[in-house]
Amino acid sequence: MSVLTVSQLNNYIAFKIKCDTKLKNVLVEGEISNFTSHYKSGHMYFTLKDSTSSVKAVMFSSNASRLKFMPNNGMGVIVSAGVDVFERDGVYQLYVTDIQPSGIGGAYLAVEQLKNKLEADGLFNEAYKKPIPLFPKKIGVVTSSSGAALHDIINVISRRCPIVEINVYPAIVQGENSAYSISEKLKLADLGDNDVIIVGRGGGSLEDLSAFNSEAVARSIFQCKTPVISAVGHETDVTIADFVSDLRAPTPSAAAELAVPEIEGIKAFVASFEKKLFDIISDRIEAKLSQLSSLTIRLNSRSPENTLNMKLMDVKAVEEKLKDRLITFLNKNEQLLNAKISVLNSLNPLGILSRGYSLTYKNETLIKDAGDVKIGDEIKIKMSSSEIYAAVLKIGS
């Protein structure tokens, strides 16, 4: 047999306890004694005892802060806890996660056991939680038709978003058949083309809320394809239905607020989105117009029509220049021609005729001497503006 140190023994016992799944979450009933609450840390230390035995217990601040009452010495309670060994002192103790007065007795114990069972089955797993739609069109409400909860839900939804359709599925929320009634109405609401289902009632005692702590209602909520908001009781009331639902609301009025958006907020959102869209489109149009203007300038600079017009202008300029040069050339040559004509006119014998002289022709030949004719010859006498035909009658010397 090997020899163990104290540390090895305590470590071995701690290992054995940690491996025992039955000790991970137990419900223990007893009376509180030696209660101490540390002001700075928030941790609670106490002993839980009955008539013959006792066990040390600790509740850390993360769990203690959620308690709805302050435990006291002598108070009978039921604690939810895990069992572990404090290895330094070699003692086992309870690590408490919740405390309830034992006055509620078996009812609380049954709820805690069912809660543990459903949690182990995965009904509380966040992975299965469905998101609540932002803009639902139809809201299904499973609650009592005569309760204040329905009145509050309708008032809030009608005020916040009056365009949403409310479908009420009246259910028995308290009493012997309440769990069955709520379960059946949840199934109807899930088939009713609703976007969200609100299930709940006003506040009450643990017994009053028993239907919402039932396995039937819990599994009906979990099986809904439609997102479910639980709205059971007042803010301090917590039921199994709250753990299974996709979203917990502290009150029925709060559930209505969580289920639908405020229409004024929607209008503001749409208006801001419309302005943003308008600004984006305006900027885009302005940018495209600027781009179009730039492209138009580039196109005009490369346009065949503009090139042709420029060439035509060049041709017209050359034409005008050529015309001017031609006119200058013609004027110059006209002056030269006139000068030549003047010289010719001065030398033209016909010009002399205008001064009273005449020319005499025989057979279109100019007669320069009397010997060129004989008596009887026909002659033509040409003057400046007329001609005379005659015959030679006499030739003088």
C-alpha beads as a LAMMPS data file, in Angstrom:
LAMMPS data file: protein, C-alpha beads

397 atoms
396 bonds

1 atom types
1 bond types

-500.0 500.0 xlo xhi
-500.0 500.0 ylo yhi
-500.0 500.0 zlo zhi

Masses

1 110.0

Atoms # bond

1 1 1 0.000 0.000 0.000
2 1 1 1.424 3.369 -1.010
3 1 1 1.658 6.312 1.334
4 1 1 -0.264 9.499 0.308
5 1 1 0.399 13.032 1.350
6 1 1 -2.485 15.071 2.693
7 1 1 -2.505 17.123 -0.518
8 1 1 -2.623 13.995 -2.635
9 1 1 -5.515 12.641 -0.620
10 1 1 -7.491 15.874 -0.825
11 1 1 -6.745 16.143 -4.536
12 1 1 -7.935 12.573 -5.095
13 1 1 -11.187 13.139 -3.200
14 1 1 -11.760 16.416 -5.155
15 1 1 -11.201 14.569 -8.406
16 1 1 -13.738 11.880 -7.421
17 1 1 -16.382 14.476 -6.532
18 1 1 -15.816 16.468 -9.728
19 1 1 -16.321 13.351 -11.805
20 1 1 -19.689 12.647 -10.172
21 1 1 -22.254 14.323 -12.473
22 1 1 -24.975 13.953 -9.827
23 1 1 -23.085 16.438 -7.638
24 1 1 -22.734 19.140 -10.317
25 1 1 -26.229 20.531 -9.739
26 1 1 -28.139 19.506 -6.616
27 1 1 -31.005 20.989 -4.641
28 1 1 -30.412 20.960 -0.887
29 1 1 -32.889 22.055 1.779
30 1 1 -31.780 23.299 5.182
31 1 1 -31.501 26.161 7.633
32 1 1 -28.978 28.984 7.285
33 1 1 -26.504 29.598 10.124
34 1 1 -23.205 31.456 10.508
35 1 1 -24.259 33.744 7.648
36 1 1 -21.685 36.311 6.517
37 1 1 -21.987 38.716 3.569
38 1 1 -18.762 40.451 2.587
39 1 1 -19.523 44.075 1.775
40 1 1 -16.553 44.634 -0.562
41 1 1 -16.507 41.378 -2.522
42 1 1 -20.231 40.647 -2.435
43 1 1 -19.607 36.959 -1.649
44 1 1 -21.831 35.157 0.883
45 1 1 -20.597 32.460 3.261
46 1 1 -22.860 30.361 5.485
47 1 1 -23.566 26.906 6.899
48 1 1 -26.596 24.913 5.781
49 1 1 -27.858 22.527 8.471
50 1 1 -30.725 20.298 9.453
51 1 1 -31.441 18.518 12.743
52 1 1 -28.430 16.178 12.546
53 1 1 -25.909 17.492 9.967
54 1 1 -24.384 20.616 8.444
55 1 1 -22.386 21.580 5.384
56 1 1 -20.460 24.726 4.527
57 1 1 -21.654 26.821 1.566
58 1 1 -20.435 29.801 -0.442
59 1 1 -22.313 31.975 -2.940
60 1 1 -20.129 34.227 -5.097
61 1 1 -21.159 37.782 -5.917
62 1 1 -22.053 37.015 -9.567
63 1 1 -24.887 34.804 -8.294
64 1 1 -25.606 36.650 -5.047
65 1 1 -26.328 39.878 -6.940
66 1 1 -29.337 38.206 -8.588
67 1 1 -31.061 37.248 -5.351
68 1 1 -34.441 38.863 -4.761
69 1 1 -34.037 38.752 -0.960
70 1 1 -31.300 38.846 1.678
71 1 1 -30.742 35.492 3.448
72 1 1 -30.649 35.501 7.243
73 1 1 -29.616 33.120 10.019
74 1 1 -32.387 30.694 10.873
75 1 1 -34.070 31.023 7.467
76 1 1 -35.229 27.758 5.900
77 1 1 -34.103 27.635 2.262
78 1 1 -33.608 25.405 -0.751
79 1 1 -30.300 26.060 -2.504
80 1 1 -29.259 25.126 -6.006
81 1 1 -25.586 24.258 -5.903
82 1 1 -22.679 22.167 -7.059
83 1 1 -20.553 20.103 -4.668
84 1 1 -16.782 20.490 -4.633
85 1 1 -13.802 20.056 -2.262
86 1 1 -11.905 22.960 -0.740
87 1 1 -8.576 21.161 -0.958
88 1 1 -6.648 23.373 1.436
89 1 1 -8.851 22.393 4.412
90 1 1 -9.864 18.974 3.098
91 1 1 -13.574 19.686 3.398
92 1 1 -16.308 19.572 0.813
93 1 1 -18.753 22.471 0.483
94 1 1 -21.654 23.733 -1.578
95 1 1 -21.027 26.331 -4.290
96 1 1 -24.472 27.930 -4.408
97 1 1 -25.953 29.465 -7.560
98 1 1 -29.469 30.229 -6.297
99 1 1 -31.401 30.388 -3.010
100 1 1 -35.157 30.196 -2.507
101 1 1 -37.099 30.240 0.735
102 1 1 -38.182 26.672 1.540
103 1 1 -41.717 27.874 2.225
104 1 1 -42.537 27.229 -1.432
105 1 1 -41.586 23.621 -0.796
106 1 1 -42.148 20.994 -3.441
107 1 1 -43.401 23.398 -6.097
108 1 1 -40.079 25.197 -6.282
109 1 1 -38.213 21.920 -6.129
110 1 1 -40.248 20.577 -9.052
111 1 1 -39.599 23.722 -11.098
112 1 1 -35.871 23.547 -10.448
113 1 1 -35.740 19.880 -11.386
114 1 1 -37.680 20.524 -14.595
115 1 1 -35.427 23.506 -15.368
116 1 1 -32.354 21.296 -15.000
117 1 1 -33.903 18.632 -17.210
118 1 1 -34.862 21.061 -19.974
119 1 1 -31.498 22.770 -19.837
120 1 1 -29.808 19.391 -20.222
121 1 1 -32.046 18.740 -23.241
122 1 1 -30.770 21.964 -24.831
123 1 1 -34.033 23.968 -24.709
124 1 1 -32.234 26.969 -23.212
125 1 1 -29.350 26.880 -25.677
126 1 1 -28.682 30.270 -27.296
127 1 1 -27.924 28.516 -30.582
128 1 1 -31.648 27.817 -31.010
129 1 1 -32.803 31.378 -30.336
130 1 1 -34.509 32.938 -33.369
131 1 1 -34.077 36.651 -34.097
132 1 1 -37.077 38.945 -33.683
133 1 1 -37.903 40.592 -37.061
134 1 1 -37.419 44.353 -37.219
135 1 1 -40.617 45.104 -39.138
136 1 1 -43.286 42.498 -38.386
137 1 1 -46.660 42.676 -40.131
138 1 1 -48.600 40.305 -37.885
139 1 1 -48.282 39.716 -34.141
140 1 1 -49.861 36.672 -32.506
141 1 1 -50.802 37.070 -28.835
142 1 1 -51.422 34.007 -26.658
143 1 1 -52.954 35.105 -23.338
144 1 1 -56.222 35.458 -21.504
145 1 1 -58.851 37.385 -23.453
146 1 1 -60.010 39.099 -20.248
147 1 1 -56.663 39.873 -18.651
148 1 1 -54.926 43.224 -18.312
149 1 1 -51.937 41.799 -20.192
150 1 1 -53.877 41.680 -23.492
151 1 1 -55.161 45.220 -22.959
152 1 1 -51.615 46.504 -22.339
153 1 1 -50.185 44.697 -25.368
154 1 1 -52.887 46.019 -27.734
155 1 1 -52.510 49.581 -26.404
156 1 1 -48.727 49.630 -26.824
157 1 1 -48.736 48.080 -30.310
158 1 1 -51.560 50.378 -31.488
159 1 1 -49.650 53.400 -30.238
160 1 1 -46.200 52.435 -31.506
161 1 1 -47.103 50.872 -34.844
162 1 1 -50.839 50.929 -35.694
163 1 1 -50.281 49.319 -39.107
164 1 1 -49.348 45.978 -37.466
165 1 1 -52.101 43.346 -37.408
166 1 1 -52.792 41.782 -33.989
167 1 1 -54.109 38.207 -33.894
168 1 1 -55.348 37.131 -30.458
169 1 1 -55.418 33.456 -29.449
170 1 1 -57.391 33.380 -26.157
171 1 1 -55.988 30.870 -23.700
172 1 1 -56.571 29.752 -20.130
173 1 1 -53.513 31.039 -18.264
174 1 1 -54.253 29.765 -14.754
175 1 1 -55.718 26.600 -13.345
176 1 1 -55.873 22.906 -14.094
177 1 1 -56.076 23.051 -17.922
178 1 1 -53.973 26.174 -18.416
179 1 1 -50.784 24.423 -19.597
180 1 1 -52.694 22.430 -22.226
181 1 1 -54.631 25.507 -23.355
182 1 1 -51.499 27.649 -23.749
183 1 1 -49.695 24.842 -25.615
184 1 1 -52.538 24.373 -28.096
185 1 1 -52.897 28.124 -28.750
186 1 1 -49.151 28.396 -29.316
187 1 1 -49.440 25.726 -32.005
188 1 1 -52.317 27.637 -33.668
189 1 1 -50.394 30.911 -33.527
190 1 1 -47.357 29.228 -35.055
191 1 1 -49.517 28.110 -38.007
192 1 1 -51.209 31.493 -38.303
193 1 1 -48.702 33.282 -40.566
194 1 1 -47.576 35.511 -37.684
195 1 1 -44.153 37.131 -37.689
196 1 1 -43.846 37.142 -33.886
197 1 1 -45.746 35.453 -31.041
198 1 1 -46.155 37.040 -27.601
199 1 1 -47.112 34.573 -24.866
200 1 1 -47.763 35.622 -21.291
201 1 1 -50.005 36.936 -18.553
202 1 1 -49.934 39.306 -15.592
203 1 1 -47.971 38.637 -12.443
204 1 1 -48.844 36.223 -9.662
205 1 1 -47.584 33.669 -7.218
206 1 1 -45.527 30.614 -8.149
207 1 1 -48.750 28.617 -8.199
208 1 1 -50.468 31.214 -10.406
209 1 1 -47.602 31.017 -12.897
210 1 1 -47.388 27.220 -12.839
211 1 1 -48.551 26.817 -16.463
212 1 1 -45.548 28.828 -17.638
213 1 1 -43.287 26.548 -15.580
214 1 1 -44.709 23.420 -17.218
215 1 1 -42.869 21.099 -19.583
216 1 1 -45.764 21.162 -22.083
217 1 1 -45.620 24.946 -22.537
218 1 1 -41.809 24.928 -22.579
219 1 1 -41.646 22.343 -25.365
220 1 1 -44.431 24.047 -27.346
221 1 1 -42.454 27.307 -27.273
222 1 1 -39.265 25.506 -28.301
223 1 1 -41.033 23.781 -31.233
224 1 1 -42.464 27.044 -32.632
225 1 1 -40.967 28.056 -35.970
226 1 1 -42.152 31.607 -35.259
227 1 1 -40.013 33.696 -32.860
228 1 1 -41.596 33.797 -29.382
229 1 1 -41.402 36.604 -26.827
230 1 1 -42.305 35.614 -23.260
231 1 1 -44.171 38.216 -21.222
232 1 1 -44.997 36.604 -17.892
233 1 1 -45.881 38.646 -14.851
234 1 1 -43.972 41.565 -13.421
235 1 1 -40.296 42.329 -13.901
236 1 1 -39.251 40.128 -10.959
237 1 1 -41.199 37.062 -12.133
238 1 1 -39.063 34.547 -14.013
239 1 1 -40.444 31.285 -15.394
240 1 1 -39.188 28.386 -17.465
241 1 1 -41.040 29.911 -20.422
242 1 1 -38.621 32.873 -20.196
243 1 1 -35.604 30.599 -20.558
244 1 1 -37.031 28.743 -23.578
245 1 1 -38.410 31.750 -25.460
246 1 1 -36.368 33.536 -28.084
247 1 1 -36.646 36.758 -26.093
248 1 1 -37.792 37.530 -22.553
249 1 1 -39.722 40.693 -21.768
250 1 1 -40.094 41.776 -18.122
251 1 1 -43.765 42.741 -18.628
252 1 1 -46.488 42.353 -21.298
253 1 1 -46.135 46.064 -22.166
254 1 1 -42.388 45.634 -22.608
255 1 1 -43.026 42.616 -24.850
256 1 1 -45.183 44.774 -27.123
257 1 1 -42.427 47.394 -27.278
258 1 1 -39.848 44.747 -28.156
259 1 1 -42.107 43.172 -30.786
260 1 1 -42.791 46.226 -32.955
261 1 1 -40.806 49.324 -33.923
262 1 1 -42.095 52.814 -33.272
263 1 1 -43.667 54.126 -36.469
264 1 1 -42.276 57.634 -35.946
265 1 1 -38.822 56.090 -35.768
266 1 1 -39.533 54.217 -39.009
267 1 1 -40.640 57.451 -40.681
268 1 1 -37.483 59.197 -39.508
269 1 1 -35.376 56.278 -40.728
270 1 1 -37.079 56.278 -44.134
271 1 1 -36.740 60.060 -44.395
272 1 1 -33.034 59.946 -43.570
273 1 1 -32.532 57.072 -45.996
274 1 1 -34.479 58.952 -48.682
275 1 1 -32.322 62.058 -48.177
276 1 1 -29.159 59.988 -48.261
277 1 1 -30.343 58.259 -51.443
278 1 1 -31.299 61.619 -53.001
279 1 1 -27.877 63.062 -52.165
280 1 1 -26.131 60.028 -53.625
281 1 1 -28.200 60.191 -56.836
282 1 1 -27.702 63.976 -57.127
283 1 1 -23.949 63.625 -56.690
284 1 1 -23.900 60.796 -59.204
285 1 1 -25.919 62.837 -61.757
286 1 1 -23.682 65.876 -61.247
287 1 1 -20.581 63.764 -61.723
288 1 1 -22.003 62.166 -64.867
289 1 1 -23.030 65.563 -66.273
290 1 1 -19.511 66.853 -65.674
291 1 1 -18.123 63.756 -67.350
292 1 1 -20.556 64.199 -70.255
293 1 1 -19.507 67.829 -70.672
294 1 1 -15.855 66.820 -70.731
295 1 1 -16.529 64.067 -73.255
296 1 1 -18.578 66.470 -75.399
297 1 1 -15.670 68.883 -75.520
298 1 1 -13.306 66.064 -76.467
299 1 1 -15.739 64.758 -79.066
300 1 1 -16.220 68.197 -80.594
301 1 1 -12.478 68.656 -80.777
302 1 1 -12.208 65.395 -82.716
303 1 1 -15.469 65.640 -84.651
304 1 1 -15.166 65.188 -88.480
305 1 1 -17.839 67.832 -88.921
306 1 1 -15.873 70.379 -86.917
307 1 1 -12.705 69.430 -88.796
308 1 1 -14.562 69.850 -92.102
309 1 1 -15.954 73.224 -91.010
310 1 1 -12.471 74.378 -90.083
311 1 1 -11.144 73.198 -93.449
312 1 1 -14.023 74.962 -95.207
313 1 1 -13.097 78.132 -93.357
314 1 1 -9.524 77.685 -94.525
315 1 1 -10.775 77.153 -98.097
316 1 1 -12.936 80.278 -97.872
317 1 1 -9.971 82.244 -96.591
318 1 1 -7.845 80.969 -99.475
319 1 1 -10.731 81.702 -101.883
320 1 1 -11.032 85.263 -100.625
321 1 1 -7.301 85.693 -100.824
322 1 1 -7.263 84.265 -104.373
323 1 1 -10.189 86.488 -105.348
324 1 1 -8.405 89.577 -104.045
325 1 1 -5.247 88.635 -105.914
326 1 1 -7.244 87.944 -109.103
327 1 1 -9.023 91.295 -108.860
328 1 1 -5.699 92.999 -108.304
329 1 1 -4.238 91.114 -111.238
330 1 1 -7.198 91.966 -113.507
331 1 1 -7.154 95.629 -112.484
332 1 1 -3.451 95.836 -113.168
333 1 1 -3.782 94.149 -116.538
334 1 1 -6.852 96.224 -117.391
335 1 1 -4.795 99.324 -116.809
336 1 1 -2.060 97.909 -119.050
337 1 1 -4.656 97.000 -121.693
338 1 1 -6.174 100.442 -121.605
339 1 1 -2.732 101.911 -122.027
340 1 1 -2.097 99.630 -125.018
341 1 1 -5.504 100.531 -126.456
342 1 1 -4.692 104.212 -126.126
343 1 1 -1.437 103.642 -127.977
344 1 1 -3.226 101.638 -130.671
345 1 1 -5.960 104.224 -130.999
346 1 1 -3.345 106.867 -131.459
347 1 1 -1.820 104.806 -134.269
348 1 1 -5.118 103.586 -135.822
349 1 1 -5.786 105.281 -139.114
350 1 1 -9.488 104.988 -138.457
351 1 1 -9.017 107.310 -135.603
352 1 1 -7.976 110.016 -138.016
353 1 1 -11.291 109.693 -139.819
354 1 1 -13.092 111.142 -136.837
355 1 1 -11.360 114.391 -137.614
356 1 1 -12.884 114.593 -141.146
357 1 1 -10.538 112.364 -143.023
358 1 1 -11.567 109.287 -145.041
359 1 1 -10.067 106.167 -146.569
360 1 1 -10.688 104.960 -150.126
361 1 1 -10.679 101.264 -150.982
362 1 1 -10.800 99.361 -154.230
363 1 1 -11.747 95.751 -153.768
364 1 1 -11.049 96.151 -150.033
365 1 1 -7.543 97.373 -150.822
366 1 1 -6.552 100.810 -149.603
367 1 1 -5.850 103.173 -152.496
368 1 1 -2.622 104.975 -151.762
369 1 1 -1.990 106.510 -155.218
370 1 1 -4.144 107.656 -158.178
371 1 1 -2.403 105.132 -160.295
372 1 1 -4.086 102.434 -158.339
373 1 1 -7.416 103.123 -160.133
374 1 1 -8.746 103.896 -163.542
375 1 1 -11.862 105.606 -164.740
376 1 1 -14.906 103.458 -164.147
377 1 1 -13.554 101.582 -161.185
378 1 1 -15.919 101.125 -158.249
379 1 1 -14.458 102.462 -155.023
380 1 1 -15.511 102.591 -151.336
381 1 1 -14.954 105.721 -149.323
382 1 1 -14.845 104.926 -145.574
383 1 1 -15.514 107.713 -143.109
384 1 1 -15.630 107.617 -139.304
385 1 1 -19.254 106.490 -139.062
386 1 1 -20.314 105.555 -142.622
387 1 1 -19.216 104.434 -146.057
388 1 1 -19.845 105.803 -149.566
389 1 1 -19.705 103.683 -152.688
390 1 1 -18.759 105.563 -155.878
391 1 1 -17.235 105.205 -159.392
392 1 1 -14.100 106.975 -160.759
393 1 1 -15.122 109.549 -163.311
394 1 1 -11.868 111.424 -163.666
395 1 1 -8.297 111.035 -162.567
396 1 1 -6.376 114.249 -161.939
397 1 1 -2.635 114.802 -161.753

Bonds

1 1 1 2
2 1 2 3
3 1 3 4
4 1 4 5
5 1 5 6
6 1 6 7
7 1 7 8
8 1 8 9
9 1 9 10
10 1 10 11
11 1 11 12
12 1 12 13
13 1 13 14
14 1 14 15
15 1 15 16
16 1 16 17
17 1 17 18
18 1 18 19
19 1 19 20
20 1 20 21
21 1 21 22
22 1 22 23
23 1 23 24
24 1 24 25
25 1 25 26
26 1 26 27
27 1 27 28
28 1 28 29
29 1 29 30
30 1 30 31
31 1 31 32
32 1 32 33
33 1 33 34
34 1 34 35
35 1 35 36
36 1 36 37
37 1 37 38
38 1 38 39
39 1 39 40
40 1 40 41
41 1 41 42
42 1 42 43
43 1 43 44
44 1 44 45
45 1 45 46
46 1 46 47
47 1 47 48
48 1 48 49
49 1 49 50
50 1 50 51
51 1 51 52
52 1 52 53
53 1 53 54
54 1 54 55
55 1 55 56
56 1 56 57
57 1 57 58
58 1 58 59
59 1 59 60
60 1 60 61
61 1 61 62
62 1 62 63
63 1 63 64
64 1 64 65
65 1 65 66
66 1 66 67
67 1 67 68
68 1 68 69
69 1 69 70
70 1 70 71
71 1 71 72
72 1 72 73
73 1 73 74
74 1 74 75
75 1 75 76
76 1 76 77
77 1 77 78
78 1 78 79
79 1 79 80
80 1 80 81
81 1 81 82
82 1 82 83
83 1 83 84
84 1 84 85
85 1 85 86
86 1 86 87
87 1 87 88
88 1 88 89
89 1 89 90
90 1 90 91
91 1 91 92
92 1 92 93
93 1 93 94
94 1 94 95
95 1 95 96
96 1 96 97
97 1 97 98
98 1 98 99
99 1 99 100
100 1 100 101
101 1 101 102
102 1 102 103
103 1 103 104
104 1 104 105
105 1 105 106
106 1 106 107
107 1 107 108
108 1 108 109
109 1 109 110
110 1 110 111
111 1 111 112
112 1 112 113
113 1 113 114
114 1 114 115
115 1 115 116
116 1 116 117
117 1 117 118
118 1 118 119
119 1 119 120
120 1 120 121
121 1 121 122
122 1 122 123
123 1 123 124
124 1 124 125
125 1 125 126
126 1 126 127
127 1 127 128
128 1 128 129
129 1 129 130
130 1 130 131
131 1 131 132
132 1 132 133
133 1 133 134
134 1 134 135
135 1 135 136
136 1 136 137
137 1 137 138
138 1 138 139
139 1 139 140
140 1 140 141
141 1 141 142
142 1 142 143
143 1 143 144
144 1 144 145
145 1 145 146
146 1 146 147
147 1 147 148
148 1 148 149
149 1 149 150
150 1 150 151
151 1 151 152
152 1 152 153
153 1 153 154
154 1 154 155
155 1 155 156
156 1 156 157
157 1 157 158
158 1 158 159
159 1 159 160
160 1 160 161
161 1 161 162
162 1 162 163
163 1 163 164
164 1 164 165
165 1 165 166
166 1 166 167
167 1 167 168
168 1 168 169
169 1 169 170
170 1 170 171
171 1 171 172
172 1 172 173
173 1 173 174
174 1 174 175
175 1 175 176
176 1 176 177
177 1 177 178
178 1 178 179
179 1 179 180
180 1 180 181
181 1 181 182
182 1 182 183
183 1 183 184
184 1 184 185
185 1 185 186
186 1 186 187
187 1 187 188
188 1 188 189
189 1 189 190
190 1 190 191
191 1 191 192
192 1 192 193
193 1 193 194
194 1 194 195
195 1 195 196
196 1 196 197
197 1 197 198
198 1 198 199
199 1 199 200
200 1 200 201
201 1 201 202
202 1 202 203
203 1 203 204
204 1 204 205
205 1 205 206
206 1 206 207
207 1 207 208
208 1 208 209
209 1 209 210
210 1 210 211
211 1 211 212
212 1 212 213
213 1 213 214
214 1 214 215
215 1 215 216
216 1 216 217
217 1 217 218
218 1 218 219
219 1 219 220
220 1 220 221
221 1 221 222
222 1 222 223
223 1 223 224
224 1 224 225
225 1 225 226
226 1 226 227
227 1 227 228
228 1 228 229
229 1 229 230
230 1 230 231
231 1 231 232
232 1 232 233
233 1 233 234
234 1 234 235
235 1 235 236
236 1 236 237
237 1 237 238
238 1 238 239
239 1 239 240
240 1 240 241
241 1 241 242
242 1 242 243
243 1 243 244
244 1 244 245
245 1 245 246
246 1 246 247
247 1 247 248
248 1 248 249
249 1 249 250
250 1 250 251
251 1 251 252
252 1 252 253
253 1 253 254
254 1 254 255
255 1 255 256
256 1 256 257
257 1 257 258
258 1 258 259
259 1 259 260
260 1 260 261
261 1 261 262
262 1 262 263
263 1 263 264
264 1 264 265
265 1 265 266
266 1 266 267
267 1 267 268
268 1 268 269
269 1 269 270
270 1 270 271
271 1 271 272
272 1 272 273
273 1 273 274
274 1 274 275
275 1 275 276
276 1 276 277
277 1 277 278
278 1 278 279
279 1 279 280
280 1 280 281
281 1 281 282
282 1 282 283
283 1 283 284
284 1 284 285
285 1 285 286
286 1 286 287
287 1 287 288
288 1 288 289
289 1 289 290
290 1 290 291
291 1 291 292
292 1 292 293
293 1 293 294
294 1 294 295
295 1 295 296
296 1 296 297
297 1 297 298
298 1 298 299
299 1 299 300
300 1 300 301
301 1 301 302
302 1 302 303
303 1 303 304
304 1 304 305
305 1 305 306
306 1 306 307
307 1 307 308
308 1 308 309
309 1 309 310
310 1 310 311
311 1 311 312
312 1 312 313
313 1 313 314
314 1 314 315
315 1 315 316
316 1 316 317
317 1 317 318
318 1 318 319
319 1 319 320
320 1 320 321
321 1 321 322
322 1 322 323
323 1 323 324
324 1 324 325
325 1 325 326
326 1 326 327
327 1 327 328
328 1 328 329
329 1 329 330
330 1 330 331
331 1 331 332
332 1 332 333
333 1 333 334
334 1 334 335
335 1 335 336
336 1 336 337
337 1 337 338
338 1 338 339
339 1 339 340
340 1 340 341
341 1 341 342
342 1 342 343
343 1 343 344
344 1 344 345
345 1 345 346
346 1 346 347
347 1 347 348
348 1 348 349
349 1 349 350
350 1 350 351
351 1 351 352
352 1 352 353
353 1 353 354
354 1 354 355
355 1 355 356
356 1 356 357
357 1 357 358
358 1 358 359
359 1 359 360
360 1 360 361
361 1 361 362
362 1 362 363
363 1 363 364
364 1 364 365
365 1 365 366
366 1 366 367
367 1 367 368
368 1 368 369
369 1 369 370
370 1 370 371
371 1 371 372
372 1 372 373
373 1 373 374
374 1 374 375
375 1 375 376
376 1 376 377
377 1 377 378
378 1 378 379
379 1 379 380
380 1 380 381
381 1 381 382
382 1 382 383
383 1 383 384
384 1 384 385
385 1 385 386
386 1 386 387
387 1 387 388
388 1 388 389
389 1 389 390
390 1 390 391
391 1 391 392
392 1 392 393
393 1 393 394
394 1 394 395
395 1 395 396
396 1 396 397
